[in-house]
């Protein structure tokens, strides 16, 4: 397993797609800092009465919206790129134990995304708060424990989305189909839940993978939606998505030809 992990880590960090994802994360980290700078300019121009009621998205908001999409792309490419290039046969010849190989691929991808998400979110939040300074912007002056819980939930949810898409990619074996399905899971399905009659609209919206982070941390999502799940229930739903996707992916990976 150690050799398989080392090999998969080398392939992941040397791939052009990984460098592109890292560049994208760096870009959105810069946008987070730019957003915080804009908030300070906007806040300073408001009268005192308006400042008392003004609200702004938190400093890490640009990252919170982009990281799940990056996770979908990287999770898909981790498994589907070798099918597209024909390298899957070479990889299986080097590591014939398919379950070991599948586990190593998923572990490396999930760990890399988790580390990148936590570091970038922490940097975006800390940098944004430093730019805003002592200004009493509510979302920039939240208690440290609430901020930490929110950032951790975002990071682990992003890593979970990577694993969900990774498992889906093992089933579909197509980069385009996997990325399309993963993106639809994040953006299309929650939108389709909104026209449903109450209370099913909020219930269905609440169980979508991309909407679980705020419920796990007990904080509203980026659009202000709170969701109806308790933190343990939201975490259980997220774990179930990962388990089902990885289980289906492992079955397909070990049963099909390369």
NORWOVEN-V230297 format. One record per pair of residues at least 12 apart in sequence whose C-alpha atoms are under 10 Angstrom apart, sorted by the first residue. I is the first residue (numbers start at 0). J is the second residue. D is the distance in whole Angstrom. If there is no record, write none. Layout:
# NORWOVEN-V230297
i,j,d
I,J,D
I,J,D
This chain:
# NORWOVEN-V230297
i,j,d
0,94,9
0,96,10
0,99,6
0,100,8
0,102,9
0,103,7
1,99,10
1,103,9
2,94,9
2,100,10
2,103,9
3,90,10
3,93,9
3,94,7
3,96,10
3,99,8
3,100,6
3,101,9
3,102,9
3,103,6
3,104,8
3,107,10
4,99,9
4,100,8
4,102,9
4,103,5
4,104,7
4,105,10
4,106,8
4,107,7
5,103,9
5,104,10
5,107,9
6,90,10
6,94,10
6,100,10
6,103,9
6,104,9
6,107,10
7,77,9
7,90,10
7,100,9
7,101,10
7,103,7
7,104,6
7,105,9
7,106,9
7,107,7
7,108,9
8,103,9
8,104,8
8,106,9
8,107,6
8,108,8
8,110,10
8,111,9
9,107,10
10,77,9
10,104,10
10,107,10
11,73,9
11,76,10
11,77,7
11,104,9
11,107,8
11,108,8
11,111,9
12,107,10
12,108,10
12,111,9
14,76,10
14,77,10
16,72,9
16,73,7
16,76,8
16,77,9
16,80,10
17,69,10
17,72,10
17,73,7
17,76,9
17,77,9
17,111,10
19,69,10
19,73,10
20,66,9
20,68,10
20,69,6
20,70,9
20,72,8
20,73,7
20,112,10
20,115,10
21,69,9
21,112,10
21,115,8
23,62,10
23,65,8
23,66,9
23,69,8
24,61,10
24,62,7
24,65,8
24,66,7
24,69,8
24,115,8
24,116,8
24,119,7
24,120,10
25,62,9
25,115,10
25,119,8
26,61,10
26,62,9
27,59,9
27,60,9
27,61,6
27,62,6
27,63,9
27,64,9
27,65,7
27,66,9
27,119,9
27,123,9
28,58,10
28,59,8
28,60,10
28,61,7
28,62,6
28,63,10
28,65,10
28,119,7
28,120,8
28,121,10
28,122,8
28,123,6
28,124,9
28,126,9
28,127,10
29,61,9
29,62,9
29,119,10
29,122,10
29,123,8
29,126,10
30,58,9
30,59,9
30,60,9
30,61,6
30,62,8
30,123,9
31,57,9
31,58,6
31,59,6
31,60,7
31,61,6
31,62,7
31,63,10
31,119,10
31,120,9
31,122,9
31,123,6
31,124,8
31,126,8
31,127,7
32,58,7
32,59,8
32,61,9
32,122,9
32,123,6
32,124,9
32,125,9
32,126,6
32,127,5
32,128,9
32,129,10
32,130,8
32,131,10
33,58,9
33,61,10
33,126,10
33,127,8
33,130,9
34,55,10
34,56,9
34,57,9
34,58,7
34,59,9
34,60,9
34,61,8
34,127,8
34,130,10
35,55,9
35,56,9
35,57,8
35,58,6
35,59,9
35,60,10
35,123,9
35,124,9
35,126,8
35,127,5
35,128,8
35,129,9
35,130,6
35,131,6
35,139,9
36,58,9
36,126,10
36,127,8
36,128,10
36,129,10
36,130,6
36,131,7
37,130,10
37,131,9
38,54,10
38,55,7
38,56,9
38,57,10
38,58,9
38,127,9
38,130,9
38,131,7
38,134,10
38,136,9
38,139,10
39,127,10
39,130,8
39,131,6
39,132,9
39,134,8
39,136,9
40,131,9
41,55,10
42,54,10
42,55,9
42,131,9
42,134,8
42,135,9
42,136,8
43,134,9
50,134,10
50,135,8
50,136,8
50,137,10
51,135,9
51,136,9
51,137,9
52,136,10
52,137,9
53,135,10
53,136,8
53,137,8
54,136,7
54,137,7
54,138,7
54,139,10
55,136,7
55,137,8
55,138,7
55,139,8
56,136,10
56,137,9
56,138,7
56,139,9
56,220,10
56,221,7
56,222,9
56,223,9
57,123,10
57,124,8
57,127,8
57,128,9
57,136,9
57,137,9
57,138,5
57,139,6
57,140,9
57,141,9
57,146,10
57,221,8
58,120,9
58,121,10
58,122,10
58,123,6
58,124,5
58,125,8
58,126,8
58,127,5
58,128,7
58,130,10
58,131,9
58,138,8
58,139,7
59,119,9
59,120,6
59,121,8
59,122,8
59,123,5
59,124,5
59,125,9
59,126,9
59,127,8
59,128,10
59,139,10
59,150,9
60,120,9
60,123,9
60,124,9
60,220,10
60,221,7
61,120,10
61,123,9
61,221,10
62,116,8
62,119,8
62,120,7
62,123,8
62,124,10
62,153,10
63,116,9
63,119,10
63,120,8
63,123,10
63,150,9
63,153,7
63,154,9
63,157,9
63,212,10
63,220,10
63,221,8
64,153,10
64,209,10
64,221,8
65,157,10
66,112,9
66,115,9
66,116,7
66,119,9
66,120,9
66,153,9
66,154,9
66,156,10
66,157,7
66,158,9
66,160,10
66,161,10
67,112,10
67,116,9
67,153,9
67,154,9
67,156,8
67,157,5
67,158,8
67,159,9
67,160,7
67,161,8
67,181,9
67,182,9
67,185,8
67,208,10
67,209,7
68,157,9
68,160,9
68,161,9
68,178,9
68,181,8
68,182,7
68,185,8
68,186,10
68,209,10
69,112,9
69,116,10
69,157,9
69,160,10
69,161,9
69,178,10
69,182,10
70,108,9
70,109,9
70,111,10
70,112,7
70,113,9
70,116,9
70,156,10
70,157,6
70,158,7
70,159,9
70,160,6
70,161,5
70,162,9
70,163,10
70,164,8
70,165,9
70,178,10
70,181,9
70,182,10
71,157,9
71,158,10
71,159,10
71,160,6
71,161,6
71,162,9
71,163,8
71,164,6
71,165,8
71,168,10
71,177,8
71,178,6
71,179,9
71,180,9
71,181,6
71,182,7
71,184,10
71,185,9
72,161,8
72,164,8
72,165,9
72,174,8
72,175,10
72,177,8
72,178,6
72,179,9
72,181,8
72,182,9
73,108,7
73,109,9
73,111,10
73,112,8
73,161,7
73,162,10
73,164,9
73,165,8
73,178,9
74,104,10
74,105,8
74,108,7
74,109,8
74,112,9
74,158,9
74,159,10
74,160,8
74,161,5
74,162,6
74,163,8
74,164,5
74,165,4
74,166,8
74,167,9
74,168,8
74,174,10
74,177,9
74,178,9
74,181,9
75,108,10
75,161,8
75,162,9
75,163,9
75,164,6
75,165,5
75,166,8
75,167,8
75,168,5
75,169,8
75,171,10
75,172,9
75,173,8
75,174,6
75,175,9
75,176,9
75,177,6
75,178,6
75,179,10
75,180,10
75,181,8
76,108,10
76,164,9
76,165,8
76,168,8
76,172,10
76,173,9
76,174,6
76,175,10
76,177,9
76,178,9
77,104,7
77,105,8
77,107,9
77,108,7
77,161,9
77,164,10
77,165,7
77,168,8
77,169,10
77,174,10
78,101,9
78,104,7
78,105,9
78,108,10
78,164,9
78,165,6
78,166,8
78,167,9
78,168,6
78,169,6
78,170,10
78,171,10
78,172,8
78,173,9
78,174,9
78,177,10
78,248,10
78,252,10
79,165,8
79,167,10
79,168,6
79,169,7
79,170,10
79,171,8
79,172,5
79,173,6
79,174,5
79,175,9
79,176,10
79,177,8
80,168,10
80,172,9
80,173,8
80,174,7
81,172,9
81,174,10
81,257,10
82,169,10
82,172,7
82,173,8
82,174,9
82,257,8
83,172,8
83,173,8
83,174,8
85,257,8
86,257,9
87,256,10
87,257,6
88,256,9
88,257,6
89,257,9
90,257,10
91,257,8
96,253,9
97,249,9
97,250,10
97,252,7
97,253,6
97,254,9
98,249,7
98,250,9
98,252,8
98,253,6
99,249,10
99,253,10
100,249,10
100,252,9
100,253,10
101,165,10
101,166,9
101,169,9
101,245,9
101,248,9
101,249,7
101,252,7
101,253,8
102,245,9
102,249,8
104,162,10
104,165,9
105,161,8
105,162,6
105,163,10
105,164,10
105,165,7
105,166,8
105,245,9
106,158,10
106,162,8
108,158,8
108,161,7
108,162,8
108,165,8
109,155,9
109,157,9
109,158,5
109,159,7
109,160,9
109,161,6
109,162,6
109,163,10
109,165,9
110,155,10
110,158,7
110,159,10
110,161,10
110,162,10
111,158,8
111,161,10
112,154,8
112,155,9
112,157,7
112,158,6
112,159,9
112,160,10
112,161,7
112,162,10
113,151,9
113,153,9
113,154,6
113,155,6
113,156,9
113,157,7
113,158,5
113,159,9
113,161,9
114,154,8
114,155,9
114,158,9
115,154,8
115,157,10
115,158,9
116,150,9
116,151,9
116,153,8
116,154,5
116,155,8
116,156,10
116,157,7
116,158,8
117,150,7
117,151,7
117,152,9
117,153,8
117,154,5
117,155,8
117,157,9
117,158,10
118,150,10
118,154,9
119,150,10
119,154,9
120,147,10
120,149,10
120,150,6
120,151,9
120,153,8
120,154,8
121,146,9
121,147,8
121,150,7
121,151,9
121,154,10
124,139,8
124,146,8
124,147,10
124,150,9
125,139,10
127,139,8
128,140,8
145,216,8
145,217,8
145,218,8
146,216,9
146,218,9
147,216,9
148,212,10
148,213,9
148,215,9
148,216,5
148,217,8
148,218,9
149,212,7
149,213,7
149,214,9
149,215,8
149,216,5
149,217,8
149,218,7
149,219,9
149,220,10
150,212,9
150,213,9
150,216,8
151,212,9
151,215,10
151,216,8
152,211,8
152,212,5
152,213,7
152,214,9
152,215,6
152,216,6
152,217,9
152,218,10
152,234,9
153,209,9
153,210,10
153,211,9
153,212,5
153,213,8
153,215,9
153,216,9
154,212,9
155,212,8
155,237,10
156,208,8
156,209,8
156,210,9
156,211,7
156,212,6
156,213,10
156,215,9
156,234,9
156,237,8
156,238,10
157,208,9
157,209,8
157,212,9
158,241,10
159,208,9
159,209,10
159,237,7
159,238,8
159,240,8
159,241,6
159,242,10
160,181,8
160,184,10
160,185,9
160,208,7
160,209,8
160,237,9
160,240,9
160,241,8
161,181,9
161,241,9
162,240,9
162,241,6
162,242,9
162,244,8
162,245,7
162,248,10
163,181,8
163,208,9
163,237,9
163,238,10
163,239,10
163,240,7
163,241,5
163,242,8
163,243,8
163,244,5
163,245,7
163,246,10
163,248,9
164,177,7
164,178,8
164,180,8
164,181,6
164,182,9
164,184,10
164,241,9
164,244,8
164,245,9
164,248,9
165,177,8
165,178,10
165,181,10
165,241,10
165,244,8
165,245,7
165,248,8
165,249,10
166,241,8
166,242,9
166,243,8
166,244,5
166,245,5
166,246,7
166,247,7
166,248,4
166,249,7
166,250,10
166,251,9
166,252,9
167,180,8
167,181,8
167,241,10
167,243,10
167,244,6
167,245,8
167,246,10
167,247,8
167,248,6
167,249,10
167,251,10
168,180,9
168,181,9
168,244,9
168,245,10
168,248,7
168,251,10
168,252,10
169,244,9
169,245,9
169,247,8
169,248,5
169,249,7
169,250,9
169,251,6
169,252,6
169,253,10
169,255,10
170,244,9
170,245,10
170,247,7
170,248,5
170,249,8
170,250,8
170,251,6
170,252,7
170,255,10
171,248,9
171,251,9
172,248,10
172,251,10
172,252,9
182,209,10
184,207,7
184,208,7
184,209,8
185,207,8
185,208,7
185,209,5
185,210,8
186,207,10
186,209,8
188,203,9
188,204,8
188,207,8
188,209,10
189,201,10
189,203,8
189,204,5
189,205,8
189,206,9
189,207,7
189,208,9
189,209,8
189,210,8
190,204,8
191,203,9
191,204,9
192,204,6
192,205,9
192,207,9
198,227,10
201,224,9
201,225,9
201,226,7
201,227,7
201,228,10
202,226,7
202,227,6
202,228,8
203,226,10
203,227,10
204,224,10
204,226,8
204,227,9
205,224,9
205,225,8
205,226,5
205,227,6
205,228,7
205,233,8
205,236,10
206,226,8
206,227,9
206,228,8
206,232,9
206,233,7
206,236,7
206,237,9
207,233,10
207,236,9
207,237,9
207,240,10
208,233,9
208,234,10
208,236,8
208,237,6
208,238,10
208,240,8
208,241,10
209,237,9
210,224,9
210,225,9
210,226,8
210,233,9
210,237,10
211,225,10
211,226,8
211,228,8
211,229,10
211,230,9
211,232,9
211,233,6
211,234,7
211,235,10
211,236,8
211,237,7
212,230,9
212,233,8
212,234,8
212,237,9
213,225,7
213,226,8
213,228,10
213,230,9
213,233,9
214,226,6
214,227,8
214,228,6
214,229,7
214,230,6
214,231,9
214,232,9
214,233,6
214,234,8
215,228,8
215,229,7
215,230,4
215,231,7
215,232,8
215,233,6
215,234,6
215,235,9
215,237,9
216,229,9
216,230,7
216,231,10
216,233,9
216,234,9
217,229,8
217,230,6
217,233,10
218,230,10
